[in-house]
Amino acid sequence: MDLEKQRDVRAPEGEGCLVAAVRLPVRIVALVVVLPVRMLWDALVAAGRVVNDTVLRPVGRALLWLGRAVFVWPFVALWRYLLVPLGTALARLVNALVVVPSVWLYVWVLTPVGHGVVWVLRAVGAVVAAVGVGVFRGLAWLVRYLLVVPSVWLYTWVLTPVGQAVLWCGRGVARAVGLLVAGTGAVLYWVTRLLLVLPALAVWRWVLVPVGRVCAVVGREVWDALGHAWRVAGHISRAVGRFLASLLRWTFVEPARWVHRSVLTPVGHLLRDAVLRPVAEAARSAGRAARQVVASARASVRQARADMRRALLGAPKETRPAPPVPVQVPGTQGMRK
């Protein structure tokens, strides 16, 4: 139906049988050729998105962080904590050693000397200008009467008549050459028109234009067929992708979720409540009993050692026996309470 709507919208009225004969086969062939390419393209796009989301973006972020840590942050620290203070110190040093003495030298030495030199140059320039004006006037008088006046006389009485005669002769020759060229051009025009232009015009009008129209119709239909086939192949590719996704979901994902939710989770809870917790409680009770036994044995050993020391060395005279310290066994305080 989409194909019929597109044909009804884009096809002009009164199209010939050539368009109708070319359109449907071309679109079928284009669909057969384009469908694998479109499916491969959609698969590559999906794979590229997965690779981009799972590999390229994390790797890019890691490389960006590594590049900042290796290249940016050391240079920023170098600029901030070394180059900027060093540059500030150098600027102050240059200002104190170069700029301030230079300004003082310019203001108090070079400026007065420059003003004196300018005054001397102005005086010398005035003298030189006066001498130059006199020399220029003398040279101008000589040039006028030795060059200008003879040149004007030569141009007026010799060159002008000769130039007018040469111009009249040149106009005659140009007119004759123009007539010859015009006649030759007219002959060549008609010969070219009869031998080249009219046959080429006939070939263009009766051969190339019809062939070009046929090629244009075929090319337009092929282009439209490729575009339509690309769109149809996209719908087919998406349908195939949705079918494969649904098949994968109902074949592997949903059974796995059901097994996890209905079998593994209850079995795990049963094992935790019936086996692991009692075993852990028994292990904690055994540990507490073992710690109590060890603590009692340590107290008995300390008491026997103290009795032996008193029997061999005697009890100390001025020292009072320390009150017995209750033994605190870890884990027994809560049981006593």
Buried (B, 14 or more C-beta within 10 A) or exposed (E): EEBEEBBEEEBEEEEEEEBEEBBEEBBEEBBEEBBEEBBEBBEEEEEEEEEEEEEEEEEEEEEEEEEEEEEEEEEEEEEEEEEEEEEEEEEEEEEEEEEEEEEEEEEEEEEEEEEEEEEEEEEEEEEEEEEEEEEEEEEEEEEEEEEEEEEEEEEEEEEEEEEEEEEEEEEEEEEEEEEEEEEEEEEEEEEEEEEEEEEEEEEEEEEEEEEEEEEEBBEBBBEBBBBBBBBBBBEBBEEBBEEEEEEEEEEEEEEEEEEEEEEEEEEEEEEEEEEEEEEEEEEEEEEBEEBBEEBEEEBEEEEEEEEEEEEEEEEEEEEEEEEEEEEEBEEBEEEEE
